[in-house]
Amino acid sequence: MRMKKAVITLTTSEVQEVLRIAMDNEEQKALRFIKETLCKRVKEAIESR
């Protein structure tokens, strides 16, 4: 699959979660957020093109 640029929008709570993860260095929560939220949004963004 050819990679494309993707623009995603995060909810307010997702933005807060990203900032909380970054401040607390919570690796497991970061990985879970990437898998459960970001990957889903990126796939949706590139498939909608």
C-alpha positions in Angstrom: 0.0 0.0 0.0 1.3 3.4 -0.9 1.4 5.8 2.0 -0.5 9.0 1.9 -0.6 12.1 4.1 -3.4 12.0 6.7 -5.1 14.7 8.7 -6.9 13.5 11.8 -9.0 15.4 14.3 -8.8 14.5 18.0 -11.6 15.2 20.5 -10.9 17.3 23.5 -10.6 14.3 25.8 -8.2 12.6 23.3 -6.0 15.8 23.3 -6.0 15.7 27.1 -5.1 12.0 27.1 -2.2 12.7 24.7 -0.8 15.4 26.9 -1.3 13.4 30.1 0.6 10.4 28.6 3.4 12.7 27.5 3.7 14.3 30.9 3.6 11.0 32.8 5.7 8.9 30.4 3.1 6.2 30.5 4.4 3.8 27.8 1.6 1.2 28.1 -1.1 3.8 27.9 0.6 5.5 25.0 0.8 2.2 23.0 -2.8 1.4 23.8 -3.9 4.9 22.6 -1.9 4.5 19.4 -3.4 1.1 18.7 -7.0 1.9 19.7 -7.4 5.5 18.6 -4.7 6.8 16.3 -4.5 3.8 14.0 -8.2 3.7 13.6 -8.4 7.4 12.7 -5.4 7.2 10.3 -7.0 4.3 8.5 -10.3 6.1 8.2 -8.5 9.2 6.9 -6.6 7.4 4.2 -9.5 5.2 3.1 -11.9 8.2 2.7 -9.7 9.6 -0.1 
